């Protein structure tokens, strides 16, 4: 979730008015700020979560590894006051994803006990959490269901189109095998799906990644 005024949802106008107070309550729960190196795991799959982490700026990746060795990458995120661990804080479940610093980051540790006291003391603060978590939950479920139910080529096209619109909650990777994991497939299958879109003259592959050649054609392909 993001420690920012929510731009959508039932209570978005309220958060714009109350944001400074909400942010102040959250920052009073911070007990430590430190710098971590690139590839440091901010949170680890299977970890018991006792504190949340706030990343004001910087890039992280999020992924899951199954017992059979297969990996799924949710993607990367350029943080703007992003909070991690809020779901596990409320449920008490073990951490579901590896959250990895893609570059050197300054992070703040939010004490779980202090946060709990603040939520009980200030119901409006709890309402902010509920709204932010609900929005993140639906965005994440949307990604998962689309990955499961649509072909790889469709998902790649959809992702590229919405990257162009700048309305994606997460972003991709530059390495091909990580992009394959982001679409829950193998490198070979991913490359075949990209080739299909290239053959349709919708995209082309360049050094910096996949580039849209025919925006209207790509839009028609996913619609």
C-alpha contacts under 8 A as a table, 3 or more apart, distances in Angstrom:
res1	aa1	res2	aa2	distance
1	X	82	X	5.85
1	X	83	X	5.28
1	X	84	X	6.82
1	X	86	X	7.49
1	X	132	X	5.77
1	X	133	X	6.18
1	X	136	X	6.34
2	X	80	X	7.20
2	X	81	X	5.74
2	X	82	X	4.45
2	X	83	X	5.79
2	X	132	X	7.18
3	X	23	X	6.75
3	X	81	X	5.33
3	X	82	X	6.14
3	X	83	X	6.89
4	X	19	X	7.03
4	X	81	X	6.89
5	X	12	X	7.00
5	X	15	X	5.27
5	X	16	X	5.11
5	X	19	X	5.88
6	X	9	X	7.25
6	X	11	X	7.95
6	X	12	X	5.13
6	X	15	X	6.29
6	X	16	X	7.22
6	X	132	X	7.27
7	X	12	X	5.71
8	X	11	X	7.71
8	X	12	X	5.44
9	X	12	X	5.49
9	X	131	X	7.14
9	X	135	X	7.40
11	X	14	X	5.31
11	X	15	X	6.46
11	X	131	X	7.42
12	X	15	X	5.21
12	X	16	X	6.46
13	X	16	X	5.25
13	X	17	X	6.63
14	X	17	X	5.23
14	X	18	X	6.13
15	X	18	X	4.96
15	X	19	X	5.19
15	X	128	X	7.37
16	X	19	X	5.46
17	X	20	X	7.86
18	X	21	X	5.56
18	X	22	X	6.28
19	X	22	X	5.04
19	X	23	X	6.03
20	X	23	X	5.20
20	X	24	X	6.15
21	X	24	X	5.11
21	X	25	X	6.35
22	X	25	X	5.26
22	X	26	X	6.37
22	X	125	X	6.21
23	X	26	X	5.09
23	X	27	X	6.13
24	X	27	X	5.17
24	X	28	X	6.25
25	X	28	X	5.25
25	X	29	X	6.87
25	X	118	X	7.13
26	X	29	X	5.34
26	X	30	X	7.12
26	X	110	X	7.78
26	X	115	X	7.31
27	X	30	X	5.27
27	X	110	X	7.83
29	X	110	X	5.41
29	X	111	X	5.69
29	X	112	X	7.98
29	X	114	X	5.39
29	X	115	X	5.77
30	X	33	X	7.72
30	X	108	X	6.40
30	X	109	X	5.50
30	X	110	X	4.34
30	X	111	X	6.02
31	X	108	X	7.59
31	X	109	X	5.92
31	X	110	X	6.21
31	X	111	X	6.22
32	X	108	X	5.70
32	X	109	X	5.22
32	X	110	X	7.63
33	X	106	X	6.98
33	X	107	X	5.63
33	X	108	X	4.24
33	X	109	X	6.24
34	X	106	X	5.57
34	X	107	X	5.57
34	X	108	X	6.53
35	X	104	X	6.98
35	X	105	X	5.50
35	X	106	X	4.25
35	X	107	X	6.15
36	X	40	X	6.41
36	X	101	X	7.80
36	X	104	X	5.68
36	X	105	X	5.40
36	X	106	X	6.38
36	X	107	X	7.38
37	X	40	X	5.68
37	X	101	X	7.22
37	X	103	X	6.55
37	X	104	X	4.41
37	X	105	X	6.60
38	X	100	X	7.89
38	X	101	X	5.17
38	X	102	X	5.22
38	X	103	X	4.07
38	X	104	X	4.65
38	X	105	X	7.37
39	X	100	X	5.65
39	X	101	X	5.03
39	X	102	X	5.70
39	X	103	X	6.94
40	X	100	X	5.73
40	X	101	X	5.46
41	X	44	X	6.17
41	X	98	X	6.68
41	X	99	X	5.72
41	X	100	X	4.45
41	X	101	X	6.40
42	X	53	X	7.62
42	X	98	X	7.65
42	X	99	X	5.42
42	X	100	X	5.73
42	X	101	X	6.83
43	X	47	X	7.14
43	X	85	X	7.94
43	X	95	X	7.23
43	X	97	X	7.45
43	X	98	X	5.64
43	X	99	X	5.08
43	X	100	X	7.24
44	X	47	X	5.44
44	X	95	X	6.41
44	X	96	X	7.78
44	X	97	X	6.30
44	X	98	X	4.44
44	X	99	X	6.45
45	X	64	X	7.17
45	X	94	X	7.31
45	X	95	X	4.99
45	X	96	X	5.05
45	X	97	X	4.70
45	X	98	X	5.00
46	X	94	X	5.04
46	X	95	X	5.03
46	X	96	X	6.35
46	X	97	X	7.90
47	X	94	X	5.37
47	X	95	X	5.12
48	X	92	X	7.85
48	X	93	X	7.33
48	X	94	X	4.97
48	X	95	X	6.32
49	X	52	X	7.42
49	X	85	X	6.90
49	X	88	X	6.41
49	X	89	X	6.53
49	X	92	X	7.47
49	X	93	X	7.99
49	X	94	X	6.65
49	X	95	X	6.56
50	X	89	X	7.04
50	X	111	X	7.42
50	X	112	X	5.67
51	X	85	X	7.36
51	X	89	X	7.48
51	X	109	X	6.51
51	X	110	X	5.50
51	X	111	X	5.01
51	X	112	X	4.73
52	X	83	X	6.85
52	X	84	X	5.78
52	X	85	X	5.00
52	X	86	X	6.45
52	X	89	X	7.45
52	X	109	X	6.01
52	X	110	X	4.90
52	X	111	X	6.77
52	X	112	X	6.78
53	X	83	X	5.59
53	X	84	X	5.25
53	X	85	X	6.76
53	X	107	X	6.58
53	X	108	X	5.71
53	X	109	X	4.93
53	X	110	X	5.86
54	X	81	X	6.42
54	X	82	X	5.66
54	X	83	X	4.50
54	X	84	X	6.55
54	X	107	X	5.72
54	X	108	X	5.02
54	X	109	X	6.50
54	X	110	X	7.14
55	X	58	X	7.13
55	X	79	X	6.31
55	X	80	X	7.14
55	X	81	X	5.48
55	X	82	X	5.24
55	X	83	X	6.43
55	X	105	X	7.49
55	X	106	X	6.70
55	X	107	X	4.99
55	X	108	X	6.62
56	X	79	X	6.22
56	X	80	X	5.19
56	X	81	X	3.90
56	X	82	X	6.21
56	X	106	X	7.53
56	X	107	X	7.23
57	X	78	X	7.14
57	X	79	X	5.03
57	X	80	X	5.29
57	X	81	X	6.55
57	X	105	X	7.33
57	X	106	X	7.60
58	X	78	X	5.63
58	X	79	X	5.35
58	X	80	X	7.66
58	X	102	X	7.90
58	X	103	X	6.91
58	X	104	X	7.67
58	X	105	X	5.99
59	X	76	X	6.85
59	X	77	X	5.54
59	X	78	X	4.39
59	X	79	X	5.85
59	X	101	X	6.39
59	X	102	X	5.42
59	X	103	X	6.32
59	X	105	X	7.94
60	X	76	X	5.56
60	X	77	X	5.43
60	X	78	X	6.66
60	X	79	X	7.33
60	X	99	X	6.65
60	X	100	X	5.41
60	X	101	X	4.53
60	X	102	X	4.95
60	X	103	X	7.48
61	X	73	X	7.82
61	X	74	X	7.59
61	X	75	X	5.70
61	X	76	X	4.13
61	X	77	X	6.25
61	X	98	X	7.93
61	X	99	X	5.82
61	X	100	X	5.23
61	X	101	X	6.60
61	X	102	X	6.48
62	X	73	X	6.06
62	X	74	X	5.44
62	X	75	X	5.77
62	X	76	X	6.36
62	X	97	X	6.19
62	X	98	X	5.59
62	X	99	X	4.79
62	X	100	X	6.46
63	X	71	X	7.14
63	X	72	X	5.64
63	X	73	X	4.16
63	X	74	X	5.48
63	X	75	X	7.19
63	X	97	X	5.44
63	X	98	X	5.34
63	X	99	X	6.96
64	X	71	X	5.66
64	X	72	X	5.18
64	X	73	X	6.33
64	X	74	X	7.86
64	X	96	X	7.17
64	X	97	X	5.13
64	X	98	X	6.31
65	X	69	X	6.21
65	X	70	X	5.81
65	X	71	X	4.33
65	X	72	X	6.38
66	X	69	X	5.39
66	X	70	X	5.43
66	X	71	X	6.21
67	X	70	X	7.41
71	X	181	X	6.03
71	X	184	X	7.35
72	X	181	X	4.94
72	X	182	X	5.62
72	X	183	X	7.40
72	X	184	X	5.45
73	X	178	X	7.01
73	X	179	X	7.77
73	X	181	X	5.35
73	X	182	X	4.21
73	X	183	X	7.55
73	X	184	X	7.50
74	X	170	X	7.46
74	X	182	X	5.69
75	X	170	X	5.60
75	X	171	X	5.44
75	X	172	X	5.24
75	X	173	X	7.09
75	X	182	X	6.19
76	X	170	X	5.58
76	X	171	X	4.93
76	X	172	X	5.73
76	X	173	X	6.95
77	X	169	X	7.59
77	X	170	X	5.20
77	X	171	X	5.91
79	X	82	X	5.39
83	X	86	X	7.08
85	X	88	X	5.44
85	X	89	X	6.05
85	X	95	X	7.42
86	X	89	X	4.93
86	X	90	X	6.49
86	X	133	X	7.77
87	X	90	X	5.47
87	X	91	X	6.24
87	X	133	X	7.39
88	X	91	X	5.05
88	X	92	X	5.20
88	X	93	X	5.23
88	X	94	X	6.49
88	X	95	X	6.23
89	X	92	X	5.67
89	X	93	X	7.82
89	X	112	X	7.34
95	X	98	X	7.82
101	X	104	X	6.73
101	X	105	X	6.78
110	X	114	X	7.93
110	X	115	X	7.22
111	X	114	X	5.44
111	X	115	X	6.16
112	X	115	X	5.03
112	X	116	X	6.11
113	X	116	X	5.12
113	X	117	X	6.36
114	X	117	X	5.19
114	X	118	X	6.26
115	X	118	X	5.06
115	X	119	X	6.20
116	X	119	X	5.18
116	X	120	X	6.32
117	X	120	X	5.24
117	X	121	X	6.05
118	X	121	X	5.06
118	X	122	X	5.89
118	X	125	X	7.57
119	X	122	X	5.30
119	X	123	X	6.02
119	X	125	X	5.84
119	X	126	X	5.10
120	X	123	X	6.20
120	X	126	X	7.58
122	X	125	X	5.40
122	X	126	X	6.86
123	X	126	X	4.98
123	X	127	X	6.30
124	X	127	X	4.95
124	X	128	X	6.46
125	X	128	X	5.18
125	X	129	X	6.63
126	X	129	X	5.07
126	X	130	X	6.27
127	X	130	X	5.01
127	X	131	X	6.24
128	X	131	X	5.27
128	X	132	X	6.15
129	X	132	X	5.21
129	X	133	X	5.96
130	X	133	X	5.32
130	X	134	X	6.08
131	X	134	X	5.19
131	X	135	X	6.35
132	X	135	X	5.33
132	X	136	X	6.34
133	X	136	X	5.13
133	X	137	X	5.94
134	X	137	X	5.06
134	X	138	X	6.30
135	X	138	X	5.39
135	X	139	X	6.26
136	X	139	X	5.12
136	X	140	X	6.11
137	X	140	X	5.20
137	X	141	X	6.14
138	X	141	X	5.11
138	X	142	X	6.05
139	X	142	X	5.17
139	X	143	X	6.53
139	X	169	X	7.22
140	X	143	X	5.15
140	X	144	X	6.33
141	X	144	X	5.05
141	X	145	X	6.02
142	X	145	X	5.43
142	X	146	X	6.12
143	X	146	X	5.34
143	X	147	X	6.17
144	X	147	X	5.17
144	X	148	X	6.30
145	X	148	X	5.13
145	X	149	X	6.04
146	X	149	X	5.36
146	X	150	X	5.78
146	X	155	X	7.17
147	X	150	X	6.05
147	X	151	X	7.74
147	X	152	X	7.56
147	X	155	X	6.53
147	X	183	X	6.31
147	X	184	X	7.28
150	X	154	X	6.35
150	X	155	X	6.61
151	X	154	X	5.35
151	X	155	X	6.44
152	X	155	X	5.11
152	X	156	X	6.20
152	X	183	X	6.72
152	X	190	X	7.00
152	X	193	X	6.14
153	X	156	X	5.18
153	X	157	X	6.17
153	X	190	X	7.98
153	X	193	X	4.71
153	X	194	X	6.53
153	X	196	X	7.18
153	X	197	X	6.86
154	X	157	X	5.12
154	X	158	X	6.01
154	X	221	X	7.64
154	X	222	X	6.23
155	X	158	X	5.02
155	X	159	X	5.98
155	X	183	X	7.34
156	X	159	X	5.12
156	X	160	X	6.19
156	X	183	X	7.77
156	X	193	X	7.96
156	X	194	X	7.58
157	X	160	X	5.21
157	X	161	X	6.16
157	X	197	X	7.72
157	X	218	X	6.52
157	X	221	X	7.69
157	X	222	X	6.77
158	X	161	X	5.21
158	X	162	X	6.21
158	X	222	X	6.09
159	X	162	X	5.30
159	X	163	X	6.02
159	X	168	X	7.73
160	X	163	X	5.00
160	X	164	X	6.31
160	X	210	X	7.92
160	X	212	X	7.38
161	X	164	X	5.12
161	X	165	X	6.50
161	X	215	X	7.53
161	X	218	X	7.00
161	X	219	X	6.88
162	X	165	X	4.74
162	X	166	X	5.99
162	X	167	X	5.86
162	X	168	X	5.91
163	X	166	X	4.85
163	X	167	X	6.55
163	X	168	X	5.94
163	X	171	X	7.56
165	X	168	X	7.88
168	X	171	X	6.75
172	X	179	X	6.52
172	X	182	X	7.58
173	X	176	X	7.46
173	X	178	X	6.25
173	X	179	X	5.75
174	X	178	X	7.78
174	X	179	X	7.43
174	X	208	X	7.22
174	X	209	X	6.42
175	X	178	X	5.54
175	X	179	X	6.43
176	X	179	X	5.05
176	X	180	X	6.24
176	X	187	X	6.85
177	X	180	X	4.96
177	X	181	X	6.39
177	X	186	X	7.35
177	X	187	X	5.21
178	X	181	X	4.98
178	X	182	X	6.17
179	X	182	X	4.88
179	X	183	X	6.53
179	X	190	X	7.88
180	X	183	X	5.28
180	X	184	X	6.31
180	X	185	X	5.31
180	X	186	X	5.53
180	X	187	X	5.22
180	X	189	X	7.84
180	X	190	X	5.36
181	X	184	X	4.69
181	X	185	X	5.58
181	X	186	X	6.72
181	X	187	X	7.82
182	X	185	X	7.65
183	X	190	X	7.82
185	X	189	X	6.46
185	X	190	X	6.53
186	X	189	X	5.35
186	X	190	X	6.11
187	X	190	X	5.10
187	X	191	X	6.17
188	X	191	X	5.28
188	X	192	X	6.31
189	X	192	X	5.07
189	X	193	X	6.30
190	X	193	X	5.18
190	X	194	X	6.29
191	X	194	X	5.04
191	X	195	X	6.12
192	X	195	X	5.01
192	X	196	X	6.35
193	X	196	X	5.10
193	X	197	X	6.62
194	X	197	X	5.23
194	X	198	X	6.23
195	X	198	X	4.89
195	X	199	X	6.05
196	X	199	X	5.13
196	X	200	X	6.44
197	X	200	X	5.11
197	X	201	X	6.46
197	X	202	X	5.61
197	X	203	X	6.03
198	X	201	X	4.92
198	X	202	X	5.87
198	X	203	X	5.18
198	X	204	X	5.62
198	X	205	X	7.92
199	X	202	X	7.66
200	X	203	X	7.88
201	X	204	X	7.36
201	X	213	X	6.62
201	X	214	X	6.99
202	X	212	X	6.16
202	X	213	X	5.17
202	X	214	X	4.90
202	X	215	X	7.30
202	X	217	X	6.33
202	X	218	X	5.75
203	X	210	X	6.57
203	X	211	X	5.44
203	X	212	X	4.39
203	X	213	X	4.78
203	X	214	X	6.85
204	X	210	X	5.77
204	X	211	X	5.31
204	X	212	X	6.55
204	X	213	X	6.55
205	X	209	X	5.85
205	X	210	X	4.58
205	X	211	X	6.17
206	X	209	X	5.19
206	X	210	X	6.04
206	X	211	X	6.89
212	X	215	X	6.19
212	X	218	X	7.77
214	X	217	X	5.17
214	X	218	X	6.04
215	X	218	X	5.08
215	X	219	X	6.18
216	X	219	X	5.02
216	X	220	X	6.16
217	X	220	X	5.05
217	X	221	X	6.11
218	X	221	X	4.99
218	X	222	X	6.55
219	X	222	X	5.50
219	X	223	X	6.23
220	X	223	X	5.05
